Amino acid sequence: MKLQDLNIVVIGAGIGGLAAGALLARKGAMVTVLEAQDYPGGCAATFSRNGYRFDAGATIGCGFHAGAPMENLGKELGITWPVEPEPVAWQYRHGALHLDLQPNRFDILERFPHSAPFWAEQNALAKLLWHFSEGGLSWPVKGVGDLARLARKALAGFSGTRHLLPFARKTAREWLASHGLDTDPDFVRFIDAQLLVSVQTTSEYANAINAAIALDLPVAGAYHVKGGIGTVSRLLAASIEENGGAVLYRKQVIRIDSVRGQVFGLETSDGSALAADYVLANLTPDSLDRLLASEGEPQEEKRESLLWSAFTLYLGMEPALFSALSSRHVQIIGSSGELAEGNSIFVSVSSAEESGRAPEALCAVTVSTHTRPERWFEAKKRGEAAYRELKSAYTARVLDVLTEQFPAARNAIRSITAATPVTWERYTGRFQGCVGGYPQTSLFKVRGPLTRFDNMFFVGDSIFPGQSLPGVVTGARRTIELLLQRNTKVGLQQP
C-alpha cells in the first residue's frame, strides 16, 4: 500500500510514539494517537497541580545539539524547539564533594586528574556513536538490508569503527579498570551515579558503549526546555495535527482485535473502535502482555528484567534555598554512599524567570529516586494503611538526603505530593509503574520494535537504544524503518 493510504494508530502519546507519528504524518500517512490521559508526554510530561507546573519524570533536555537526534527531528518536522543551553548540566554532590558537570569537565578533571585518559577515550567513542545514530540505527539486525546499512556506516568511519569494536562486549567497570580507575571508590561512585540515571544500572553491569554515550550528556549539552519538558510532546502532537493526523485524549485502549497474527482494530474504554493497517505500541512489553492477557491471548515467557520504577516528590518550595546553585539540577548521594531506594536523589528546580510554573515567589521542584516496584504493590495489597506507611517512610528518607546538602529544605516546603510506582502505573499505563527503560547491559540482547503481530511495532524506551529524548527518537526512526520495509513486502504481494 502507498504510505498515503495507510491508517496508522499509535497507542500512547509518549515521546517515542509522538515522534514516530509525527514523522509518518509528515510523510503523508493517516495517523491517530490514542492517549489515556488528557495531556501528552507520558514519563516526559509536564502536569498541573495546585498552581504548579511539574515535570513528571524527565527534567533535562538533551540531544538538541547540532547533528543530534532532536535537532534533526526538529528540522524534518519544521519545529523550532524552545530550548536554551544549560551552562552546567547538573551538580553532583556527595558529602563535601561537589562537582559541576560542565562541557569542559573542569571540576571532574581537577578532582580526578588521573581520569583524563579515560575521558579522552570516552569523547572519541561518543563522537563516533553520535555519527552512527544519524538517521537512525538498524539495530538489532533484522535481515540483509540492515547489515548493508550498518556496513555502509562502518566503512564511512572505518578507523573509528575499529576502535569501537573492542568495547562492544566490555562492561563499563572493565573499561574503568583498563585505566586503573576501578580502585578509586569516589570516582566509581560518581560514574555509577551517572549511569544509574541514564542506563538504569551501574558500571559493574552497564555495557561500555552504552556508558560512553550516556556519559557524554554534559559535554554534548544539556538544555532547558522553556515551559517544562512537556513542551516537546505538545509540539510533536501539534505537528501530527498540522499534517492531518489526530491526537485523541482520554482514549485508553482496552482491547486489541487480531486474526492470524494481524491486528485489524482497537477498542477504547469509552466504547470507541478504530481500524488500523499498522499499530505502534508506545507501551512496555509487559504492559502489552497484560493488555493481551485480558483477551485470553497467551503471554510471552516471563523476562528477568529487574526494571526500576521511581519514587518522586513534587514540591512547592521557596527558591532562596537553591539560590547559590550553579545549575537548576543537582544529584545528591546520601552520606551512606549507597545508590537508589532513597539514598540517591535527583533534584530539578523550575526557573524563577518562567511565569506559570509556580505561584509568585515560589518554585516547582521534582525530586526522584530509583525504587523496585514489587514492594509498593505488595504494600498496596496489604491495605491502604501499609501503603501510606511505606510512602511516608520514603518521603522522610528522600527529605533526609535533601537536607544533608540543604539543611533548611524542610522549612522551605510549601506543598508536597508523592508519586510511587502505583502512581506511575495509574498515570502512564506501564506495568508496575516501571520507568526509564531497560538496564543497558548488552548490545546483543536488546529488544527491537517487532512484536508477535506482523503489523504492530513497539516504540519508546523499551526498545534499543533505550531512554532519553535522543534515545526514543532514534528508536522511533528504527520502528518506522521496519514498518516501511514490511509494508513494501506486503505491497509487492498484492495484485
C-alpha positions in Angstrom: 0.0 0.0 0.0 1.1 3.6 -0.6 2.1 5.4 2.6 -0.6 8.0 2.0 -3.2 5.1 2.1 -2.0 3.7 5.5 -4.1 4.1 8.6 -1.6 4.1 11.5 -2.8 4.0 15.1 -0.4 4.9 17.9 -1.1 3.6 21.4 0.2 6.2 23.9 1.3 9.8 23.5 4.8 9.4 24.9 7.8 11.0 23.1 8.6 7.8 21.1 5.0 7.4 19.9 4.6 11.1 19.1 7.9 11.3 17.2 7.1 8.2 15.1 3.6 9.5 14.5 4.8 13.0 13.6 7.4 11.6 11.1 4.8 9.3 9.5 2.2 12.1 9.3 4.7 14.4 7.7 5.2 11.7 5.0 1.5 11.6 4.3 0.2 8.6 6.4 -3.1 8.9 8.3 -2.0 8.9 11.9 -4.2 8.6 15.0 -2.7 8.7 18.5 -4.7 7.3 21.4 -3.8 8.7 24.9 -5.4 7.6 28.2 -4.6 10.9 29.9 -5.8 14.4 29.0 -2.3 15.6 28.1 0.7 14.2 26.2 4.2 13.2 27.2 3.9 10.1 29.4 7.1 10.0 31.5 8.3 13.2 29.9 5.1 15.2 30.6 4.6 18.4 32.4 1.4 18.5 34.5 -0.5 21.0 36.7 -1.1 20.6 40.4 -2.2 23.2 42.9 -1.0 26.1 40.9 2.3 24.5 39.9 3.6 23.0 36.6 5.7 20.0 37.5 7.9 17.9 35.2 6.6 14.4 35.8 9.8 12.4 35.4 12.3 13.5 32.8 13.5 17.0 33.6 16.6 17.6 31.4 16.5 18.2 27.7 19.2 16.6 25.6 20.0 15.7 22.0 19.4 19.2 20.7 23.0 19.9 19.7 24.0 20.2 16.1 23.5 16.9 14.2 21.9 15.2 17.2 18.5 13.3 17.0 16.3 16.1 18.5 17.8 18.8 16.3 17.4 16.6 13.2 13.8 15.8 14.2 13.0 19.5 14.5 14.4 20.2 11.1 12.5 17.4 9.5 9.2 18.5 11.1 9.7 22.2 10.8 9.7 22.6 14.6 11.9 25.2 16.3 12.5 23.8 19.8 12.2 26.4 22.6 15.4 25.4 24.3 18.5 27.1 25.7 21.8 25.5 26.7 22.4 24.8 30.4 26.0 26.1 31.3 26.1 23.3 33.9 24.1 20.2 33.2 23.8 19.4 36.8 25.8 19.4 40.0 26.9 16.2 41.7 27.1 16.2 45.5 28.3 13.5 47.9 29.3 14.9 51.3 31.8 17.6 50.8 32.5 16.6 47.1 30.7 19.0 44.8 31.2 18.7 41.0 29.7 20.9 38.3 29.1 18.8 35.2 30.2 21.2 32.5 31.1 20.7 28.8 34.8 21.2 29.6 34.7 18.7 32.6 36.8 21.2 34.6 35.6 20.2 38.0 35.9 16.5 37.3 39.4 16.7 35.9 40.5 18.9 38.8 39.2 16.4 41.4 40.2 13.3 39.4 43.2 14.3 37.2 44.2 10.7 36.7 40.9 10.2 34.8 41.9 12.4 31.9 42.9 9.5 29.5 39.5 7.8 30.3 37.6 11.0 29.3 39.6 11.4 26.2 38.7 7.9 25.1 35.0 8.4 26.1 34.9 11.6 24.0 36.3 9.8 20.9 33.8 7.0 21.4 30.8 9.3 21.9 31.7 11.3 18.7 31.6 8.1 16.7 28.4 7.0 18.3 26.6 10.3 17.6 27.7 9.9 14.0 26.3 6.3 13.8 23.0 7.4 15.2 22.4 10.0 12.4 19.3 8.9 10.5 18.6 6.0 12.9 20.3 2.8 13.8 19.4 -0.5 12.1 19.9 -2.5 15.3 19.2 -5.2 16.4 19.8 -6.5 12.9 16.8 -8.0 11.0 17.9 -9.1 7.6 20.5 -8.4 4.9 19.3 -4.8 4.4 20.2 -3.9 8.0 23.6 -5.4 7.6 24.2 -3.4 4.5 23.2 -0.2 6.1 25.4 -0.8 9.1 28.3 -1.8 6.8 28.0 1.5 4.9 28.2 3.5 8.1 31.1 1.4 9.4 33.0 1.9 6.2 32.4 5.6 6.2 34.2 5.8 9.6 36.4 2.7 9.3 39.2 3.8 11.6 36.8 4.8 14.3 34.7 1.6 13.9 37.8 -0.5 14.6 38.3 1.5 17.8 34.7 0.9 18.8 34.5 -2.9 18.3 36.6 -3.9 21.4 34.1 -2.1 23.7 31.1 -3.9 22.4 31.4 -6.7 24.9 33.1 -4.8 27.7 31.3 -3.6 30.9 31.9 0.0 32.0 33.7 -1.4 35.0 36.1 -3.3 32.8 36.7 -0.1 30.9 37.4 1.8 34.1 39.8 -1.0 35.1 41.8 -0.6 31.8 42.6 3.0 33.1 43.2 1.9 36.7 40.1 3.8 37.9 38.2 0.9 39.3 40.0 1.1 42.6 39.1 4.7 43.3 35.8 4.4 45.2 34.9 8.1 44.9 35.3 8.0 41.1 33.4 4.7 40.7 30.6 6.0 42.9 30.4 9.2 40.7 30.3 7.1 37.5 27.8 4.7 38.9 25.5 7.5 39.9 25.5 8.9 36.4 24.9 5.5 34.8 22.1 4.6 37.1 20.0 7.6 35.9 21.0 7.2 32.3 21.3 3.5 31.5 19.5 2.1 34.6 22.4 0.1 36.0 25.9 0.7 37.4 29.3 0.2 35.9 29.6 -3.4 37.0 26.9 -4.3 34.6 26.5 -1.5 32.1 27.8 -2.0 28.6 30.8 0.2 27.8 29.4 1.6 24.6 26.1 2.5 26.2 28.0 4.1 29.0 30.2 6.1 26.6 27.1 7.9 25.1 25.4 8.3 28.4 28.4 9.9 30.0 28.6 12.4 27.1 25.4 14.3 28.0 27.2 17.2 29.9 29.6 17.6 27.0 27.1 17.3 24.2 24.9 19.7 26.1 22.0 19.7 28.5 19.2 22.1 27.5 16.5 23.9 29.4 13.1 23.4 27.7 11.0 26.5 28.2 7.7 25.7 29.7 8.8 22.4 31.0 9.9 19.1 29.3 6.3 18.5 28.3 6.6 21.3 25.7 8.4 18.8 23.5 5.4 16.4 23.4 3.0 19.2 22.9 4.9 20.4 19.8 5.1 16.9 18.4 1.3 16.4 19.0 0.7 19.7 17.2 2.8 18.6 14.3 0.7 15.5 13.9 -2.5 17.5 13.8 -1.0 20.1 11.4 -0.2 17.2 9.0 -3.8 15.8 9.0 -3.5 13.4 11.9 -5.3 13.3 15.3 -4.2 13.1 18.9 -7.2 11.9 21.0 -7.1 12.1 24.7 -8.9 10.1 27.4 -8.8 7.2 25.0 -7.4 4.2 26.9 -7.0 1.1 24.7 -8.6 -1.9 26.4 -8.7 -4.4 23.6 -6.7 -5.3 20.5 -8.6 -7.2 17.8 -6.5 -9.5 15.7 -6.7 -12.6 13.4 -3.8 -14.8 12.2 -1.1 -12.6 13.5 -2.6 -9.3 12.1 -4.1 -6.5 14.2 -7.2 -5.1 12.5 -8.6 -2.8 15.2 -8.5 -1.4 18.7 -11.2 -0.6 21.2 -11.1 2.1 23.9 -12.6 2.4 27.3 -15.3 4.9 26.1 -16.6 2.4 23.6 -14.8 3.7 20.5 -13.4 1.3 17.9 -10.7 2.1 15.3 -9.5 0.2 12.3 -5.7 0.0 11.7 -3.4 -1.0 9.0 -0.4 -0.7 11.4 -0.2 -0.1 15.1 2.7 1.5 17.0 2.6 0.5 20.7 4.2 3.1 22.9 3.9 0.5 25.7 6.4 -1.6 27.6 6.4 -5.3 26.6 4.9 -6.2 30.0 2.1 -3.7 29.5 1.2 -5.1 26.1 1.3 -8.7 27.6 -1.2 -7.6 30.3 -3.5 -6.0 27.7 -3.4 -9.1 25.6 -3.9 -11.4 28.6 -7.2 -9.7 29.3 -8.4 -11.0 26.0 -7.2 -14.6 26.6 -4.0 -14.2 24.4 -1.0 -16.3 25.7 1.6 -14.1 27.4 5.3 -14.2 26.5 7.6 -16.1 28.7 8.4 -14.0 31.8 11.6 -12.0 31.4 14.2 -11.4 34.1 14.3 -7.7 33.7 14.8 -6.2 37.1 13.3 -3.0 35.9 13.2 0.1 38.0 10.4 2.4 38.9 10.6 5.7 40.7 9.5 7.4 43.9 9.0 11.0 43.2 8.2 14.1 45.3 6.7 17.1 43.7 7.4 20.1 46.0 6.3 23.7 46.0 9.2 25.5 47.7 10.8 28.8 48.4 13.5 29.3 45.7 16.0 31.1 48.0 17.1 27.6 49.2 18.7 26.9 45.8 19.9 30.5 45.0 23.6 29.5 45.3 23.3 26.5 42.9 25.3 26.7 39.7 22.6 24.7 38.0 18.8 24.1 38.2 19.6 20.4 38.7 21.5 18.6 41.5 22.3 15.0 42.1 22.7 14.1 45.7 24.2 10.9 47.1 23.4 10.4 50.8 26.1 10.0 53.4 25.9 6.2 53.3 27.2 6.3 49.7 24.6 3.8 48.5 22.6 4.3 45.4 18.9 4.0 44.7 15.9 3.4 47.1 16.0 6.9 48.6 19.8 7.1 49.2 20.5 9.0 46.0 18.2 11.6 44.6 17.9 13.9 41.5 16.5 17.3 42.1 15.2 19.7 39.5 14.1 23.3 40.2 11.9 25.4 37.9 13.4 28.6 36.7 12.3 31.8 38.5 12.2 33.6 35.2 9.4 31.3 33.8 5.9 32.5 34.6 3.2 29.9 35.1 5.5 27.2 36.6 4.7 28.2 40.2 2.8 30.7 42.3 4.6 34.0 42.8 7.8 33.8 44.9 7.8 30.0 44.8 9.2 27.3 42.5 8.2 23.8 41.4 10.7 21.1 42.4 10.8 17.5 41.2 12.8 15.1 43.4 13.2 11.4 42.3 14.9 8.2 43.4 15.1 4.7 41.9 12.9 2.0 43.6 11.9 -1.5 42.8 8.2 -1.7 42.2 7.4 -5.0 43.9 7.4 -3.8 47.5 4.9 -1.0 46.6 2.3 -3.3 45.1 2.8 -5.8 47.9 2.1 -2.9 50.4 -1.0 -1.9 48.4 -2.3 -5.4 48.6 -1.9 -5.4 52.4 -4.1 -2.4 52.6 -4.2 1.4 52.4 -2.5 1.8 55.9 0.5 -0.3 54.8 0.8 1.6 51.6 0.6 5.0 53.3 3.2 3.9 55.9 5.7 3.0 53.1 5.0 6.2 51.3 5.6 8.2 54.5 8.9 6.3 55.2 10.2 7.0 51.7 9.2 10.7 51.8 11.1 11.1 55.1 14.1 9.2 53.7 14.3 11.4 50.5 13.9 14.6 52.5 16.7 13.4 54.8 19.1 13.1 51.9 18.0 16.5 50.5 18.5 18.1 54.0 22.1 16.7 54.1 23.0 19.2 51.4 20.3 21.8 52.1 19.7 21.9 55.8 16.8 24.3 55.6 14.9 22.2 53.0 12.0 21.1 55.2 11.3 24.6 56.3 11.2 25.8 52.6 8.5 23.4 51.6 5.0 24.9 51.0 3.3 21.9 49.3 4.2 18.2 48.8 2.8 15.4 46.6 4.4 11.9 46.4 4.2 9.6 43.5 5.0 5.9 43.8 5.2 3.0 41.3 1.5 2.6 41.9 1.0 6.2 40.8 3.2 5.7 37.8 1.3 2.7 36.7 -2.0 4.5 37.0 -0.9 7.6 35.0 1.4 6.0 32.4 -0.2 2.6 32.0 3.2 1.0 32.4 3.0 -2.4 34.2 4.1 -1.9 37.8 5.0 1.7 37.1 8.3 0.7 35.5 10.0 3.8 34.1 13.4 4.6 32.5 13.6 1.7 30.1 15.7 -1.5 30.4 19.1 -1.8 32.1 21.6 -1.4 29.2 23.9 -4.3 29.9 24.4 -5.8 26.5 24.3 -4.6 22.8 23.4 -8.2 21.8 20.4 -8.8 24.0 18.5 -5.6 23.3 14.8 -5.6 22.2 13.9 -4.3 18.8 10.5 -3.0 17.7 9.0 -6.3 16.4 6.0 -7.9 18.3 4.1 -11.1 17.9 1.9 -9.3 15.3 3.1 -8.7 11.8 1.7 -5.2 11.7 2.3 -4.0 15.3 5.6 -2.5 16.4 7.0 -1.3 19.7 8.2 2.3 20.1 9.6 4.1 23.2 12.3 3.4 25.8 11.7 -0.3 25.9 13.5 -0.8 22.6 17.0 -0.1 21.6 18.7 2.4 22.2 16.5 3.0 25.3 15.6 6.0 27.4 16.2 9.8 26.9 14.8 12.1 24.2 17.5 11.2 21.7 17.2 7.5 22.6 13.5 7.2 22.0 13.6 9.3 18.8 16.4 7.1 17.4 14.3 4.1 18.3 11.2 5.7 16.6 13.2 6.0 13.4 14.1 2.3 13.6 10.4 1.4 14.1 9.4 3.5 11.0 12.2 1.8 9.0 10.9 -1.7 9.8 7.2 -0.6 9.2 8.1 0.7 5.8 10.1 -2.4 4.9 7.2 -4.6 5.9 4.7 -2.5 4.0 6.8 -2.7 0.9 6.9 -6.6 1.2 3.2 -6.7 1.7 2.6 -4.3 -1.2 4.7 -6.5 -3.6 2.5 -9.4 -2.8 -0.7 -7.6 -3.8 -2.1 -7.8 -7.3 
